[in-house]
């Protein structure tokens, strides 16, 4: 990624950062196991939706991209639940 690309899409990446930081902060603020699992799932869904909107905005949303974001979201859920529980 070039510096111009990051500047051009600053708000997209700021929103992605807010989703991830918000998910982490929410995770550490609660103590119940079920709620933490829900936060992990909701953060993954938010990441997936962010990816869909980002690519839709750039008019390059294809089914391969949908599968890629869905796969990474599921991989993140599986890895976090395996490592943390």
Secondary structure, DSSP 8 states (H G I E B T S, - for coil): --HHHHHHTHHHHHHHHHHHHHHHHHHHH---HHHHHHHHHHHHHHHHHHHHHHHHHTT---HHHHHHHHHHHHHHHHHHHHHH-
